[in-house]
């Protein structure tokens, strides 16, 4: 196994924990969304420009993890300097309808969730 392999130590065969451990990272969904919005493969700098608050190291790690899972393809062109392009694979494309539903659900429920959080915090402050 490589160092990038993620497997839940308690439930190694659980598909939900295994897959969500990668997709649940802070930047994975943003990277997948960026790639899904482009008709052509994107270079690293193009992806990075859409996420200015994501460090180069974290973005590189995220792309490598998504590539390891077969959601993103990476193509290196033998040029000087080397040109690298990223695109969604068929598996990555197949995830986009699921991600779209998740985004719609989040959009529809965001204000209610924030309201609940505020009420919860206010109640929690009153208990102390």
Buried (B, 14 or more C-beta within 10 A) or exposed (E): EEEEEBEEEEEEEEEEBBBBBBBEBEBBBBBBBBBBEBEEBBEBEBBBEBBEEBEEEBBEBBBBBBBBBEBBBBEEEEEEEEEBBBBBBEEBBEBBEEBEEEEEEEEEEEEEEEEEEEEEEEEEEEEE
